[in-house]
Amino acid sequence: MPPDAPSVPPGALPDFSSLLPAVDGGRLLLEADAALERIVLALRDAIGEDRKASGSLTLKISFTADRGMIETSGSVRAAEPPPRRGRSLFFLAGRFLGRQDPRQEDLLVRLPSRDQAPTRIVKD
């Protein structure tokens, strides 16, 4: 501490790093840690898929003074990068979506007849 800094009374929280674990009994810090881990894992997956991605973590602490006390409340908001989604192709089938291309002709499949010679199996 610099020589001209005021002395810190016992039990005081002089800076953010000492305040954060005390807000909501430490649950806010645990929630922020979990959110950070989810973001990092999602970014790792994006790197493995060779794609660009971003995430963010917002930590909010509100303070309210009332009758000589200061009340705090906190919240964590995390925006994880979305997972890669596959593409699906559909065609118009009237008013609906369909999987079959209406411009493609049906393939005619010829089924074997009963009087056709049996299939030969060749063994080595």
N, C-alpha and C positions, 0 to 999 in steps of 0.2 A: 504494500500500500504506500502511496506517496506520503511524505512526512506531513503535508498540510491537509491530508484527508481526515474527515471527521471519524472518530472512533465508532465502531459498530456495536450497538447494545446487544447483549446476549439474546438469542432467539430472533433477531432481526433478519430480514431477507434483503441483503444490500444490492443484489443484482438479479438479472433475468435468470441466470443459470441456477440460482438458489430458489427463486420464486416458482419456476416451472414445476419441479417435483412436488411442490406443496399445493398447487391448484387441484381441487377436487380429489384430495388425498392421493395424488399421483396417477389417477386414472387417465387424466388428460395426456400426460406424458406417455403412458402405455399405449393409448389409442393412437397418438402421433407416431410412435415407434412402429406399430403394426401397419399403419397406413404407408409409412416410408418403405417398409419391407415389401408390401404389395406393389408399390410403384417400381421399386428396383427390380423385382422379379419380372414384372411385365416388360420393363425396358430391356432386361436381359433376353427375354424371349424375342423381342423385336430385333435385337442385334443378331441373334441366332438365325432369324429369318431374313436377314440382310435388308431390313426396311427401316425407314426413318420413323421415329415415334417420340412423343413427349408426354410428360406428366407434370403434375403440380401438387403441392401440399400447402394448404392454408391453415395456419393456426391463429385462432382469434381468442383473446382474453379480454373480457369486459370487466370494468371496475365501477362500483357504485358506492358512494359515500353516504352513510346513513347513521345518524346519532353517534358519531365518534368512531364508527367502525367502517372498514372498507371491505365490501363483499366482492368476490371474484367469481366469474363463471367462464368456462371456456368451451370451445368447439374446434373440431378438426374437420376439414374438408379435403378430400383427396380426389384427384382426377387422374385415374390410371389410363395409360394408352390402351385403346381397344384392341382386342385380339384380331389377327388377320382373318378376314371372312372370305369364304369362297364365293365364286360367282355361279349363278344359275341362269340358264337360258330357257326361255319359254316362247311360245308362239301364240298368236291370237287364235282362239277357237270361238268365233262368234263374239259374245260378250265376256268370255272367260279366257283364262290362261290355260295353255295345254303344253304337253311335252312333244307332241308330234307336229312336224313341219307339214302344213297343209299343201305345200308345193311339191313335196316329195311323194313319188308314187310308191304304192305298197309293193313289196317284193313278193313274187309268187314263189311259194315253196312247194316243191313236189314231194309228196310223201311216197315212200317205197310201197310197191304193191305186194300182195301176198305171194304171187307167183315169181317174184324176183329171186334170183340166185342168192343163197345166204352169203354173208360177208365172210371173207377168209381171214383167219388170224395167222400171222406169220411169226414164228418163234425163232429166236437165235439159236 
